[in-house]
Amino acid sequence: DDGPSAMTAGGAMDVNTALQEVLKNALIHDGVVHGLHEAAKALDKRQAMLCILAENCDEPMYKKLVQALCNEHQIPLIRVDNNKKLGEWAGLCKIDSAGKARKVVGCSCVVIK
């Protein structure tokens, strides 16, 4: 696995790259929760370390609930621009033989426990 060594050699990385690494590590250790119900439960029980919310979520009450829970429990909230991108990062896709993501499912909220 040349992921971490390639990053340290390059020096700084952008927020999206760092977020992908965090999500990949959390997926490996079974620490990723997605979907409103599961995310809200984890946030309300203060089990969440970080919450990631897609800006293009089409349900305003969904965004309001997640933001309110994060504010109430002082859980860091990161916003990303696209729910398809977030779904891919959270592993909600199939990887083809060329290593490209296929059949990506959009995901509006991901919580890292």
Sequence and secondary structure as in RCSB ss.txt:
>XXXX:A:sequence
DDGPSAMTAGGAMDVNTALQEVLKNALIHDGVVHGLHEAAKALDKRQAMLCILAENCDEPMYKKLVQALCNEHQI
PLIRVDNNKKLGEWAGLCKIDSAGKARKVVGCSCVVIK
>XXXX:A:secstr
  HHHHHHHH    HHHHHHHHHHHHHHTT EEESHHHHHHHHHTT  SEEEEETT S HHHHHHHHHHHHHTT 
 EEEES HHHHHHHTT SEE TTS EES    SEEEE 
